[in-house]
Amino acid sequence: MGNHTQVSEFILLGLSEQPLHRQMLFGLSFSLYLIGCTGNLLTILAIVRDPHLHSPMYFLLSNLSLLDICFTSTTIPKMLVNHLCGNITISFSACLAQMYFFIAFGAADSILLSAMAYDRYLAVCCPLHYMTIMSILRCASLVLIPWISANLVSMVHTILMTRLSFCTNRIPHFFCDINALIKLTCSDTQVNEMLVLVLGGPVVLIPFVYIMASYTPIAVAVWKLPSAQGRWKAFSTCGSHLCVVSLFYGTIIGVYFNPASTHTTQKDMAASVMYTMVTPMLNPFIYSLRNRDLKGALRRLLSRNPFAKPL
């Protein structure tokens, strides 16, 4: 460790150092966070309160909404509080805790999206066997596996991070991102960088490839539908799902799976905004508001009238 400094706190430089830009970004971040949390919370409440939505698809969707709330809440509230209070520091332990939960919730989100793709594949391509395959035990496994595996991956990264020594405490980011922290260290980070790729593959690359592959038989099955209107509606829904999935995985892959020499602070932060704020905000609209049953449940929830007719 020699002359290396063991820092006790970090300074989060945020999205911009320009006061005018900071004000605009604060308003944008607050709006996206509020819309995302409200949409996801309403989705959870609608699914829990409506017995008609107690099915495997909605069970997975409610867990995705919960993960999205947790995922955004690990970073955005701290950034907003820092801006309001003018305090841009974060303790070393709090920084590691933020990194741990950010990786855990983000990885669980990624794996759960592939579980949802598996559920849709069964519903479209194996409708007669769907309820037999998607038993209560299978549904519970599809939710528990992402949570457990994501926390194990996050634990490894966090433990390895505690062994590093840092040259500076100024983080050019709005949260304690693992890549940003690795760049600040004076220690040998070869193991850390290798594990970002090795552990990132099973939780990001494999789910992304699986999701894209699962939509091929779905597209074939949809194309065989006799109704042109039914085909268009199905393709429209699948297209919306694929757009959000591509945005989420594409920005993550761009940040964590590209050579470090191609990274710039501005590009990494722009990509981080997309997968930490934009996609969690879009998910309830893409997965929920295009669904007739869930729209009806939301309307009954908001009107507090359980006998309201579905849309």
CYANA upper distance limits for C-alpha pairs under 8 A (distance plus 0.5 A):
  1 MET  CA    165 SER  CA      7.46
  1 MET  CA    187 SER  CA      8.18
  4 HIS  CA    165 SER  CA      6.72
  4 HIS  CA    166 PHE  CA      7.13
  4 HIS  CA    167 CYS  CA      6.71
  4 HIS  CA    186 CYS  CA      7.32
  5 THR  CA    165 SER  CA      6.91
  5 THR  CA    166 PHE  CA      6.36
  5 THR  CA    167 CYS  CA      6.46
  5 THR  CA    168 THR  CA      8.26
  6 GLN  CA    165 SER  CA      6.15
  6 GLN  CA    166 PHE  CA      6.55
  7 VAL  CA     92 PHE  CA      7.58
  7 VAL  CA    165 SER  CA      8.45
  7 VAL  CA    166 PHE  CA      7.16
  7 VAL  CA    168 THR  CA      8.19
  7 VAL  CA    169 ASN  CA      7.01
  8 SER  CA     91 SER  CA      6.57
  8 SER  CA     92 PHE  CA      5.76
  9 GLU  CA     89 THR  CA      7.09
  9 GLU  CA     90 ILE  CA      6.03
  9 GLU  CA     91 SER  CA      4.50
  9 GLU  CA     92 PHE  CA      5.19
  9 GLU  CA    169 ASN  CA      7.32
 10 PHE  CA     89 THR  CA      6.03
 10 PHE  CA     90 ILE  CA      5.78
 10 PHE  CA     91 SER  CA      6.62
 10 PHE  CA     92 PHE  CA      6.97
 10 PHE  CA     95 CYS  CA      8.07
 10 PHE  CA    169 ASN  CA      5.11
 10 PHE  CA    170 ARG  CA      6.43
 10 PHE  CA    171 ILE  CA      7.28
 11 ILE  CA     88 ILE  CA      6.15
 11 ILE  CA     89 THR  CA      4.93
 11 ILE  CA     90 ILE  CA      6.88
 11 ILE  CA    169 ASN  CA      6.45
 11 ILE  CA    170 ARG  CA      5.27
 11 ILE  CA    171 ILE  CA      6.35
 12 LEU  CA     88 ILE  CA      5.90
 12 LEU  CA     89 THR  CA      6.52
 12 LEU  CA     90 ILE  CA      7.77
 12 LEU  CA    170 ARG  CA      6.87
 12 LEU  CA    171 ILE  CA      5.57
 12 LEU  CA    172 PRO  CA      6.94
 12 LEU  CA    173 HIS  CA      6.49
 12 LEU  CA    174 PHE  CA      6.18
 12 LEU  CA    175 PHE  CA      7.10
 12 LEU  CA    176 CYS  CA      8.34
 13 LEU  CA     17 GLU  CA      7.51
 13 LEU  CA     88 ILE  CA      7.46
 13 LEU  CA    170 ARG  CA      7.40
 13 LEU  CA    171 ILE  CA      6.48
 13 LEU  CA    172 PRO  CA      5.61
 13 LEU  CA    173 HIS  CA      6.23
 13 LEU  CA    174 PHE  CA      6.84
 14 GLY  CA     79 MET  CA      7.86
 14 GLY  CA    172 PRO  CA      7.14
 14 GLY  CA    173 HIS  CA      5.55
 14 GLY  CA    174 PHE  CA      4.46
 14 GLY  CA    175 PHE  CA      8.05
 15 LEU  CA     22 ARG  CA      7.68
 15 LEU  CA     25 LEU  CA      8.06
 15 LEU  CA    173 HIS  CA      6.75
 15 LEU  CA    174 PHE  CA      6.25
 15 LEU  CA    269 MET  CA      7.47
 16 SER  CA     21 HIS  CA      6.83
 16 SER  CA     22 ARG  CA      6.33
 17 GLU  CA     21 HIS  CA      8.10
 17 GLU  CA     22 ARG  CA      7.38
 18 GLN  CA     22 ARG  CA      6.54
 19 PRO  CA     23 GLN  CA      6.81
 20 LEU  CA     24 MET  CA      6.98
 21 HIS  CA     25 LEU  CA      6.52
 22 ARG  CA     26 PHE  CA      6.43
 23 GLN  CA     27 GLY  CA      6.92
 24 MET  CA     28 LEU  CA      6.76
 25 LEU  CA     29 SER  CA      6.37
 26 PHE  CA     30 PHE  CA      6.51
 26 PHE  CA     80 LEU  CA      7.12
 26 PHE  CA     83 HIS  CA      7.93
 27 GLY  CA     31 SER  CA      6.62
 28 LEU  CA     32 LEU  CA      6.67
 29 SER  CA     33 TYR  CA      6.53
 29 SER  CA     76 ILE  CA      7.81
 29 SER  CA     80 LEU  CA      8.36
 29 SER  CA    277 MET  CA      7.82
 30 PHE  CA     34 LEU  CA      6.50
 30 PHE  CA     76 ILE  CA      8.44
 30 PHE  CA     80 LEU  CA      7.72
 31 SER  CA     35 ILE  CA      6.54
 32 LEU  CA     36 GLY  CA      6.42
 32 LEU  CA    277 MET  CA      6.71
 32 LEU  CA    278 VAL  CA      7.36
 32 LEU  CA    281 MET  CA      6.77
 33 TYR  CA     37 CYS  CA      6.51
 33 TYR  CA     72 THR  CA      7.68
 33 TYR  CA     76 ILE  CA      7.65
 33 TYR  CA    277 MET  CA      6.99
 33 TYR  CA    281 MET  CA      7.60
 34 LEU  CA     38 THR  CA      6.49
 35 ILE  CA     39 GLY  CA      6.48
 35 ILE  CA    281 MET  CA      6.81
 36 GLY  CA     40 ASN  CA      6.58
 36 GLY  CA     69 ILE  CA      7.98
 36 GLY  CA    277 MET  CA      8.29
 36 GLY  CA    280 PRO  CA      6.49
 36 GLY  CA    281 MET  CA      4.29
 36 GLY  CA    282 LEU  CA      7.65
 36 GLY  CA    284 PRO  CA      7.99
 37 CYS  CA     41 LEU  CA      6.38
 37 CYS  CA     68 ASP  CA      8.39
 37 CYS  CA     69 ILE  CA      6.09
 37 CYS  CA    281 MET  CA      7.86
 38 THR  CA     42 LEU  CA      6.56
 39 GLY  CA     43 THR  CA      6.73
 39 GLY  CA    281 MET  CA      7.92
 39 GLY  CA    284 PRO  CA      6.11
 39 GLY  CA    285 PHE  CA      7.96
 40 ASN  CA     44 ILE  CA      6.83
 40 ASN  CA     65 SER  CA      5.33
 40 ASN  CA     66 LEU  CA      7.50
 40 ASN  CA     68 ASP  CA      7.87
 40 ASN  CA     69 ILE  CA      7.34
 40 ASN  CA    281 MET  CA      8.49
 40 ASN  CA    283 ASN  CA      8.42
 40 ASN  CA    284 PRO  CA      6.10
 41 LEU  CA     45 LEU  CA      6.74
 41 LEU  CA     65 SER  CA      7.55
 41 LEU  CA     66 LEU  CA      8.02
 41 LEU  CA     69 ILE  CA      8.32
 42 LEU  CA     46 ALA  CA      6.47
 42 LEU  CA    298 LEU  CA      7.59
 43 THR  CA     47 ILE  CA      6.73
 43 THR  CA     62 SER  CA      7.19
 43 THR  CA     65 SER  CA      7.54
 43 THR  CA    284 PRO  CA      7.35
 43 THR  CA    288 SER  CA      7.63
 43 THR  CA    294 LEU  CA      8.40
 43 THR  CA    298 LEU  CA      7.76
 44 ILE  CA     48 VAL  CA      6.63
 44 ILE  CA     62 SER  CA      5.51
 44 ILE  CA     63 ASN  CA      8.46
 44 ILE  CA     65 SER  CA      7.16
 44 ILE  CA     66 LEU  CA      7.87
 45 LEU  CA     49 ARG  CA      6.48
 45 LEU  CA    301 LEU  CA      8.32
 46 ALA  CA     50 ASP  CA      6.52
 46 ALA  CA    294 LEU  CA      7.77
 46 ALA  CA    297 ALA  CA      6.02
 46 ALA  CA    298 LEU  CA      5.96
 46 ALA  CA    301 LEU  CA      6.65
 47 ILE  CA     51 PRO  CA      8.15
 47 ILE  CA     53 LEU  CA      6.01
 47 ILE  CA     54 HIS  CA      7.36
 47 ILE  CA     58 TYR  CA      7.13
 47 ILE  CA     59 PHE  CA      8.23
 47 ILE  CA     62 SER  CA      7.37
 47 ILE  CA    294 LEU  CA      8.03
 47 ILE  CA    297 ALA  CA      7.90
 48 VAL  CA     53 LEU  CA      8.17
 48 VAL  CA     54 HIS  CA      7.92
 49 ARG  CA    301 LEU  CA      8.42
 50 ASP  CA     54 HIS  CA      7.74
 50 ASP  CA    297 ALA  CA      6.92
 53 LEU  CA     58 TYR  CA      6.52
 53 LEU  CA    293 ASP  CA      8.20
 53 LEU  CA    294 LEU  CA      8.06
 54 HIS  CA     58 TYR  CA      6.97
 54 HIS  CA     59 PHE  CA      7.13
 55 SER  CA     59 PHE  CA      6.55
 56 PRO  CA     60 LEU  CA      6.74
 56 PRO  CA    119 ASP  CA      8.20
 56 PRO  CA    134 MET  CA      7.22
 56 PRO  CA    139 CYS  CA      6.83
 57 MET  CA     61 LEU  CA      6.72
 57 MET  CA    116 MET  CA      7.69
 57 MET  CA    119 ASP  CA      7.16
 57 MET  CA    120 ARG  CA      8.23
 58 TYR  CA     62 SER  CA      6.48
 59 PHE  CA     63 ASN  CA      6.97
 59 PHE  CA    139 CYS  CA      8.36
 60 LEU  CA     64 LEU  CA      6.75
 60 LEU  CA    112 LEU  CA      8.16
 60 LEU  CA    115 ALA  CA      8.45
 60 LEU  CA    116 MET  CA      7.00
 60 LEU  CA    139 CYS  CA      8.20
 60 LEU  CA    143 VAL  CA      7.64
 61 LEU  CA     65 SER  CA      6.77
 61 LEU  CA    116 MET  CA      8.18
 61 LEU  CA    287 TYR  CA      8.32
 62 SER  CA     66 LEU  CA      6.76
 63 ASN  CA     67 LEU  CA      6.64
 63 ASN  CA    143 VAL  CA      7.93
 64 LEU  CA     68 ASP  CA      6.60
 64 LEU  CA    109 ASP  CA      7.06
 64 LEU  CA    112 LEU  CA      7.42
 64 LEU  CA    113 LEU  CA      8.16
 65 SER  CA     69 ILE  CA      6.84
 65 SER  CA    283 ASN  CA      8.32
 65 SER  CA    284 PRO  CA      7.69
 66 LEU  CA     70 CYS  CA      6.84
 67 LEU  CA     71 PHE  CA      6.33
 67 LEU  CA    105 PHE  CA      6.66
 67 LEU  CA    106 GLY  CA      8.49
 67 LEU  CA    108 ALA  CA      8.01
 67 LEU  CA    109 ASP  CA      6.63
 68 ASP  CA     72 THR  CA      6.70
 68 ASP  CA    105 PHE  CA      8.36
 68 ASP  CA    109 ASP  CA      7.72
 68 ASP  CA    280 PRO  CA      5.86
 69 ILE  CA     73 SER  CA      6.52
 69 ILE  CA    280 PRO  CA      8.11
 70 CYS  CA     74 THR  CA      6.89
 70 CYS  CA    105 PHE  CA      7.20
 71 PHE  CA     75 THR  CA      8.18
 71 PHE  CA    101 PHE  CA      8.16
 71 PHE  CA    102 PHE  CA      6.63
 71 PHE  CA    105 PHE  CA      5.70
 71 PHE  CA    106 GLY  CA      6.63
 71 PHE  CA    276 THR  CA      7.68
 72 THR  CA     76 ILE  CA      6.44
 72 THR  CA    276 THR  CA      6.24
 72 THR  CA    277 MET  CA      6.97
 72 THR  CA    280 PRO  CA      7.83
 73 SER  CA     77 PRO  CA      6.51
 74 THR  CA     78 LYS  CA      8.07
 74 THR  CA     98 GLN  CA      6.55
 74 THR  CA    101 PHE  CA      7.10
 74 THR  CA    102 PHE  CA      6.49
 75 THR  CA     79 MET  CA      6.93
 75 THR  CA     98 GLN  CA      7.67
 75 THR  CA    102 PHE  CA      8.00
 75 THR  CA    174 PHE  CA      8.22
 75 THR  CA    175 PHE  CA      6.39
 76 ILE  CA     80 LEU  CA      6.68
 77 PRO  CA     81 VAL  CA      6.55
 78 LYS  CA     82 ASN  CA      6.54
 79 MET  CA     83 HIS  CA      6.86
 79 MET  CA    174 PHE  CA      6.73
 79 MET  CA    175 PHE  CA      7.78
 80 LEU  CA     84 LEU  CA      6.82
 81 VAL  CA     85 CYS  CA      6.44
 81 VAL  CA     87 ASN  CA      8.44
 82 ASN  CA     86 GLY  CA      5.98
 82 ASN  CA     87 ASN  CA      5.45
 82 ASN  CA     88 ILE  CA      5.67
 82 ASN  CA     89 THR  CA      8.36
 83 HIS  CA     87 ASN  CA      7.57
 83 HIS  CA     88 ILE  CA      7.93
 90 ILE  CA     94 ALA  CA      6.81
 90 ILE  CA     95 CYS  CA      6.62
 91 SER  CA     95 CYS  CA      6.50
 92 PHE  CA     96 LEU  CA      6.82
 93 SER  CA     97 ALA  CA      6.65
 94 ALA  CA     98 GLN  CA      6.57
 95 CYS  CA     99 MET  CA      6.70
 95 CYS  CA    175 PHE  CA      8.49
 95 CYS  CA    176 CYS  CA      6.15
 96 LEU  CA    100 TYR  CA      6.55
 96 LEU  CA    158 THR  CA      7.02
 96 LEU  CA    161 MET  CA      8.41
 96 LEU  CA    176 CYS  CA      7.84
 97 ALA  CA    101 PHE  CA      6.79
 98 GLN  CA    102 PHE  CA      6.45
 98 GLN  CA    175 PHE  CA      8.23
 98 GLN  CA    176 CYS  CA      6.96
 99 MET  CA    103 ILE  CA      6.64
 99 MET  CA    158 THR  CA      7.88
 99 MET  CA    176 CYS  CA      6.04
 99 MET  CA    177 ASP  CA      6.60
 99 MET  CA    178 ILE  CA      7.13
100 TYR  CA    104 ALA  CA      6.58
100 TYR  CA    154 SER  CA      5.90
100 TYR  CA    155 MET  CA      7.25
100 TYR  CA    157 HIS  CA      8.20
100 TYR  CA    158 THR  CA      6.52
101 PHE  CA    105 PHE  CA      6.36
101 PHE  CA    154 SER  CA      7.97
102 PHE  CA    106 GLY  CA      6.38
103 ILE  CA    107 ALA  CA      6.33
103 ILE  CA    150 ALA  CA      7.87
103 ILE  CA    151 ASN  CA      8.45
103 ILE  CA    153 VAL  CA      8.42
103 ILE  CA    154 SER  CA      6.01
104 ALA  CA    108 ALA  CA      6.59
104 ALA  CA    147 TRP  CA      8.02
104 ALA  CA    150 ALA  CA      5.32
104 ALA  CA    151 ASN  CA      5.44
104 ALA  CA    153 VAL  CA      7.77
104 ALA  CA    154 SER  CA      5.81
105 PHE  CA    109 ASP  CA      6.49
105 PHE  CA    147 TRP  CA      8.28
105 PHE  CA    150 ALA  CA      7.63
106 GLY  CA    110 SER  CA      6.80
106 GLY  CA    150 ALA  CA      8.47
107 ALA  CA    111 ILE  CA      6.83
107 ALA  CA    146 PRO  CA      7.91
107 ALA  CA    150 ALA  CA      5.67
107 ALA  CA    203 VAL  CA      6.20
107 ALA  CA    204 VAL  CA      7.61
108 ALA  CA    112 LEU  CA      6.49
108 ALA  CA    146 PRO  CA      5.07
108 ALA  CA    147 TRP  CA      5.85
108 ALA  CA    149 SER  CA      8.06
108 ALA  CA    150 ALA  CA      5.67
108 ALA  CA    203 VAL  CA      8.25
109 ASP  CA    113 LEU  CA      6.77
109 ASP  CA    146 PRO  CA      7.99
110 SER  CA    114 SER  CA      7.40
110 SER  CA    203 VAL  CA      6.87
110 SER  CA    204 VAL  CA      6.59
110 SER  CA    207 PRO  CA      7.26
110 SER  CA    208 PHE  CA      8.44
110 SER  CA    249 TYR  CA      8.46
111 ILE  CA    115 ALA  CA      7.03
111 ILE  CA    146 PRO  CA      5.95
111 ILE  CA    203 VAL  CA      6.39
111 ILE  CA    204 VAL  CA      7.81
111 ILE  CA    207 PRO  CA      6.42
112 LEU  CA    116 MET  CA      6.74
112 LEU  CA    142 LEU  CA      7.75
112 LEU  CA    143 VAL  CA      7.33
112 LEU  CA    146 PRO  CA      6.50
113 LEU  CA    117 ALA  CA      6.83
113 LEU  CA    207 PRO  CA      7.98
113 LEU  CA    211 ILE  CA      8.24
114 SER  CA    118 TYR  CA      6.76
114 SER  CA    207 PRO  CA      5.65
114 SER  CA    208 PHE  CA      7.62
114 SER  CA    210 TYR  CA      7.13
114 SER  CA    211 ILE  CA      6.01
115 ALA  CA    119 ASP  CA      6.79
115 ALA  CA    142 LEU  CA      6.60
116 MET  CA    120 ARG  CA      6.77
117 ALA  CA    121 TYR  CA      6.60
117 ALA  CA    211 ILE  CA      6.19
117 ALA  CA    214 SER  CA      7.11
117 ALA  CA    215 TYR  CA      8.26
118 TYR  CA    122 LEU  CA      6.82
118 TYR  CA    211 ILE  CA      8.26
118 TYR  CA    214 SER  CA      7.55
119 ASP  CA    123 ALA  CA      6.73
119 ASP  CA    134 MET  CA      8.30
120 ARG  CA    124 VAL  CA      6.60
121 TYR  CA    125 CYS  CA      6.23
121 TYR  CA    126 CYS  CA      7.98
121 TYR  CA    214 SER  CA      6.80
121 TYR  CA    215 TYR  CA      7.85
121 TYR  CA    217 PRO  CA      8.06
121 TYR  CA    218 ILE  CA      6.63
122 LEU  CA    126 CYS  CA      5.34
122 LEU  CA    127 PRO  CA      6.92
122 LEU  CA    129 HIS  CA      8.44
122 LEU  CA    130 TYR  CA      6.29
123 ALA  CA    127 PRO  CA      5.40
123 ALA  CA    130 TYR  CA      6.24
124 VAL  CA    218 ILE  CA      6.79
124 VAL  CA    221 ALA  CA      7.48
124 VAL  CA    222 VAL  CA      8.47
125 CYS  CA    217 PRO  CA      7.70
125 CYS  CA    218 ILE  CA      7.09
125 CYS  CA    221 ALA  CA      7.10
126 CYS  CA    130 TYR  CA      6.41
127 PRO  CA    131 MET  CA      8.50
129 HIS  CA    133 ILE  CA      6.64
130 TYR  CA    134 MET  CA      6.45
131 MET  CA    135 SER  CA      6.92
133 ILE  CA    138 ARG  CA      7.87
134 MET  CA    138 ARG  CA      6.08
134 MET  CA    139 CYS  CA      6.61
135 SER  CA    139 CYS  CA      6.68
136 ILE  CA    140 ALA  CA      6.65
137 LEU  CA    141 SER  CA      6.66
138 ARG  CA    142 LEU  CA      6.69
139 CYS  CA    143 VAL  CA      7.02
140 ALA  CA    144 LEU  CA      6.53
141 SER  CA    145 ILE  CA      6.27
142 LEU  CA    146 PRO  CA      7.56
143 VAL  CA    147 TRP  CA      7.26
144 LEU  CA    148 ILE  CA      6.56
145 ILE  CA    149 SER  CA      6.39
146 PRO  CA    150 ALA  CA      6.27
147 TRP  CA    151 ASN  CA      6.73
148 ILE  CA    152 LEU  CA      6.83
149 SER  CA    153 VAL  CA      6.77
150 ALA  CA    154 SER  CA      6.64
150 ALA  CA    203 VAL  CA      8.01
151 ASN  CA    155 MET  CA      6.47
152 LEU  CA    156 VAL  CA      6.93
153 VAL  CA    157 HIS  CA      7.09
153 VAL  CA    199 LEU  CA      7.11
154 SER  CA    158 THR  CA      6.65
155 MET  CA    159 ILE  CA      6.58
156 VAL  CA    160 LEU  CA      6.75
157 HIS  CA    161 MET  CA      6.65
157 HIS  CA    192 ASN  CA      7.71
157 HIS  CA    195 LEU  CA      8.25
157 HIS  CA    196 VAL  CA      8.44
158 THR  CA    162 THR  CA      7.00
159 ILE  CA    163 ARG  CA      7.58
160 LEU  CA    164 LEU  CA      7.73
160 LEU  CA    192 ASN  CA      7.39
161 MET  CA    192 ASN  CA      8.22
164 LEU  CA    185 THR  CA      7.01
164 LEU  CA    186 CYS  CA      8.09
164 LEU  CA    187 SER  CA      6.19
164 LEU  CA    188 ASP  CA      8.39
164 LEU  CA    189 THR  CA      8.45
165 SER  CA    185 THR  CA      6.08
165 SER  CA    186 CYS  CA      6.31
165 SER  CA    187 SER  CA      6.20
166 PHE  CA    184 LEU  CA      6.19
166 PHE  CA    185 THR  CA      4.48
166 PHE  CA    186 CYS  CA      5.83
166 PHE  CA    187 SER  CA      7.80
167 CYS  CA    184 LEU  CA      6.50
167 CYS  CA    185 THR  CA      6.02
167 CYS  CA    186 CYS  CA      5.88
168 THR  CA    184 LEU  CA      6.44
168 THR  CA    185 THR  CA      7.96
169 ASN  CA    184 LEU  CA      7.73
170 ARG  CA    184 LEU  CA      8.41
171 ILE  CA    176 CYS  CA      7.96
171 ILE  CA    180 ALA  CA      6.99
171 ILE  CA    181 LEU  CA      7.59
171 ILE  CA    184 LEU  CA      8.09
172 PRO  CA    180 ALA  CA      7.67
172 PRO  CA    265 THR  CA      7.39
173 HIS  CA    177 ASP  CA      8.00
173 HIS  CA    180 ALA  CA      7.69
173 HIS  CA    265 THR  CA      8.13
173 HIS  CA    269 MET  CA      7.12
174 PHE  CA    269 MET  CA      8.45
176 CYS  CA    180 ALA  CA      7.52
176 CYS  CA    181 LEU  CA      7.30
177 ASP  CA    181 LEU  CA      6.76
178 ILE  CA    182 ILE  CA      6.66
179 ASN  CA    183 LYS  CA      6.89
179 ASN  CA    256 TYR  CA      7.99
180 ALA  CA    184 LEU  CA      7.28
181 LEU  CA    185 THR  CA      7.29
182 ILE  CA    189 THR  CA      7.29
182 ILE  CA    192 ASN  CA      8.25
182 ILE  CA    193 GLU  CA      8.46
185 THR  CA    189 THR  CA      8.27
189 THR  CA    193 GLU  CA      6.57
190 GLN  CA    194 MET  CA      6.58
191 VAL  CA    195 LEU  CA      6.63
192 ASN  CA    196 VAL  CA      6.84
193 GLU  CA    197 LEU  CA      7.35
194 MET  CA    198 VAL  CA      6.62
195 LEU  CA    199 LEU  CA      5.92
195 LEU  CA    200 GLY  CA      7.88
196 VAL  CA    200 GLY  CA      5.93
196 VAL  CA    256 TYR  CA      7.76
197 LEU  CA    201 GLY  CA      6.53
197 LEU  CA    256 TYR  CA      8.04
197 LEU  CA    257 PHE  CA      7.01
198 VAL  CA    202 PRO  CA      8.20
199 LEU  CA    203 VAL  CA      7.47
200 GLY  CA    204 VAL  CA      6.16
200 GLY  CA    205 LEU  CA      7.63
201 GLY  CA    205 LEU  CA      5.30
201 GLY  CA    206 ILE  CA      6.59
202 PRO  CA    206 ILE  CA      5.76
202 PRO  CA    207 PRO  CA      7.67
203 VAL  CA    207 PRO  CA      6.91
204 VAL  CA    208 PHE  CA      6.63
204 VAL  CA    249 TYR  CA      7.58
204 VAL  CA    253 ILE  CA      8.20
205 LEU  CA    209 VAL  CA      6.67
205 LEU  CA    253 ILE  CA      8.28
206 ILE  CA    210 TYR  CA      6.54
207 PRO  CA    211 ILE  CA      6.53
208 PHE  CA    212 MET  CA      6.81
208 PHE  CA    245 VAL  CA      8.42
208 PHE  CA    249 TYR  CA      7.22
209 VAL  CA    213 ALA  CA      6.57
210 TYR  CA    214 SER  CA      6.45
211 ILE  CA    215 TYR  CA      7.02
212 MET  CA    216 THR  CA      7.72
212 MET  CA    242 LEU  CA      8.38
213 ALA  CA    217 PRO  CA      8.44
214 SER  CA    218 ILE  CA      7.23
215 TYR  CA    219 ALA  CA      6.37
215 TYR  CA    238 CYS  CA      8.49
216 THR  CA    220 VAL  CA      6.87
217 PRO  CA    221 ALA  CA      6.61
218 ILE  CA    222 VAL  CA      6.60
219 ALA  CA    223 TRP  CA      6.54
219 ALA  CA    235 PHE  CA      7.99
220 VAL  CA    224 LYS  CA      7.10
221 ALA  CA    225 LEU  CA      7.53
222 VAL  CA    231 ARG  CA      6.35
222 VAL  CA    234 ALA  CA      7.22
222 VAL  CA    235 PHE  CA      7.95
223 TRP  CA    231 ARG  CA      6.71
225 LEU  CA    230 GLY  CA      7.37
225 LEU  CA    231 ARG  CA      6.59
226 PRO  CA    230 GLY  CA      8.28
226 PRO  CA    231 ARG  CA      8.41
227 SER  CA    231 ARG  CA      6.77
228 ALA  CA    232 TRP  CA      6.68
229 GLN  CA    233 LYS  CA      6.66
230 GLY  CA    234 ALA  CA      6.62
231 ARG  CA    235 PHE  CA      6.52
232 TRP  CA    236 SER  CA      6.40
233 LYS  CA    237 THR  CA      6.73
234 ALA  CA    238 CYS  CA      6.61
235 PHE  CA    239 GLY  CA      6.30
236 SER  CA    240 SER  CA      6.75
237 THR  CA    241 HIS  CA      6.84
237 THR  CA    286 ILE  CA      8.45
237 THR  CA    290 ARG  CA      7.68
238 CYS  CA    242 LEU  CA      6.63
239 GLY  CA    243 CYS  CA      6.63
240 SER  CA    244 VAL  CA      6.97
240 SER  CA    286 ILE  CA      6.85
241 HIS  CA    245 VAL  CA      6.62
241 HIS  CA    286 ILE  CA      7.14
241 HIS  CA    287 TYR  CA      7.72
242 LEU  CA    246 SER  CA      6.32
243 CYS  CA    247 LEU  CA      6.62
244 VAL  CA    248 PHE  CA      6.63
244 VAL  CA    279 THR  CA      6.90
244 VAL  CA    282 LEU  CA      7.93
244 VAL  CA    283 ASN  CA      7.83
244 VAL  CA    286 ILE  CA      8.40
245 VAL  CA    249 TYR  CA      6.55
246 SER  CA    250 GLY  CA      5.83
247 LEU  CA    251 THR  CA      6.60
247 LEU  CA    274 MET  CA      7.98
247 LEU  CA    275 TYR  CA      7.90
247 LEU  CA    279 THR  CA      7.74
248 PHE  CA    252 ILE  CA      6.96
248 PHE  CA    274 MET  CA      7.72
248 PHE  CA    275 TYR  CA      5.71
248 PHE  CA    279 THR  CA      6.68
249 TYR  CA    253 ILE  CA      6.43
250 GLY  CA    254 GLY  CA      6.56
251 THR  CA    255 VAL  CA      6.79
251 THR  CA    271 ALA  CA      5.67
251 THR  CA    272 SER  CA      7.71
251 THR  CA    274 MET  CA      7.49
251 THR  CA    275 TYR  CA      7.08
252 ILE  CA    256 TYR  CA      6.56
252 ILE  CA    257 PHE  CA      8.27
252 ILE  CA    271 ALA  CA      7.75
252 ILE  CA    272 SER  CA      8.06
252 ILE  CA    275 TYR  CA      7.51
253 ILE  CA    257 PHE  CA      5.51
253 ILE  CA    258 ASN  CA      7.55
254 GLY  CA    258 ASN  CA      6.25
254 GLY  CA    271 ALA  CA      8.19
255 VAL  CA    263 HIS  CA      7.93
255 VAL  CA    268 ASP  CA      6.33
255 VAL  CA    271 ALA  CA      7.50
255 VAL  CA    272 SER  CA      8.39
258 ASN  CA    262 THR  CA      7.45
258 ASN  CA    263 HIS  CA      8.20
259 PRO  CA    263 HIS  CA      7.77
263 HIS  CA    267 LYS  CA      7.37
263 HIS  CA    268 ASP  CA      7.21
264 THR  CA    268 ASP  CA      6.66
265 THR  CA    269 MET  CA      6.62
266 GLN  CA    270 ALA  CA      6.62
267 LYS  CA    271 ALA  CA      6.66
268 ASP  CA    272 SER  CA      6.54
269 MET  CA    273 VAL  CA      6.67
270 ALA  CA    274 MET  CA      7.11
271 ALA  CA    275 TYR  CA      7.15
272 SER  CA    276 THR  CA      6.30
273 VAL  CA    277 MET  CA      5.94
273 VAL  CA    278 VAL  CA      7.19
274 MET  CA    278 VAL  CA      5.32
274 MET  CA    279 THR  CA      6.77
275 TYR  CA    279 THR  CA      5.94
275 TYR  CA    280 PRO  CA      7.74
276 THR  CA    280 PRO  CA      7.27
277 MET  CA    281 MET  CA      6.74
278 VAL  CA    282 LEU  CA      6.70
279 THR  CA    283 ASN  CA      6.52
280 PRO  CA    284 PRO  CA      8.12
281 MET  CA    285 PHE  CA      8.22
282 LEU  CA    286 ILE  CA      6.57
283 ASN  CA    287 TYR  CA      6.26
283 ASN  CA    288 SER  CA      8.18
284 PRO  CA    288 SER  CA      5.65
284 PRO  CA    289 LEU  CA      7.45
285 PHE  CA    289 LEU  CA      5.45
285 PHE  CA    290 ARG  CA      7.63
286 ILE  CA    290 ARG  CA      6.74
287 TYR  CA    291 ASN  CA      7.53
288 SER  CA    294 LEU  CA      6.57
288 SER  CA    295 LYS  CA      7.44
289 LEU  CA    294 LEU  CA      7.53
289 LEU  CA    295 LYS  CA      6.25
290 ARG  CA    295 LYS  CA      8.12
291 ASN  CA    295 LYS  CA      6.57
292 ARG  CA    296 GLY  CA      6.79
292 ARG  CA    310 PRO  CA      8.05
292 ARG  CA    311 LEU  CA      7.00
293 ASP  CA    297 ALA  CA      6.82
293 ASP  CA    310 PRO  CA      7.40
293 ASP  CA    311 LEU  CA      8.32
294 LEU  CA    298 LEU  CA      6.56
295 LYS  CA    299 ARG  CA      6.65
295 LYS  CA    310 PRO  CA      7.96
295 LYS  CA    311 LEU  CA      7.24
296 GLY  CA    300 ARG  CA      6.74
296 GLY  CA    308 ALA  CA      8.48
296 GLY  CA    309 LYS  CA      7.64
296 GLY  CA    310 PRO  CA      4.72
296 GLY  CA    311 LEU  CA      5.77
297 ALA  CA    301 LEU  CA      6.55
297 ALA  CA    310 PRO  CA      7.77
298 LEU  CA    302 LEU  CA      6.60
299 ARG  CA    303 SER  CA      6.50
299 ARG  CA    308 ALA  CA      8.26
299 ARG  CA    310 PRO  CA      8.35
300 ARG  CA    304 ARG  CA      6.11
300 ARG  CA    305 ASN  CA      5.73
300 ARG  CA    306 PRO  CA      6.04
300 ARG  CA    307 PHE  CA      7.90
300 ARG  CA    308 ALA  CA      6.24
301 LEU  CA    305 ASN  CA      7.45
301 LEU  CA    306 PRO  CA      7.86
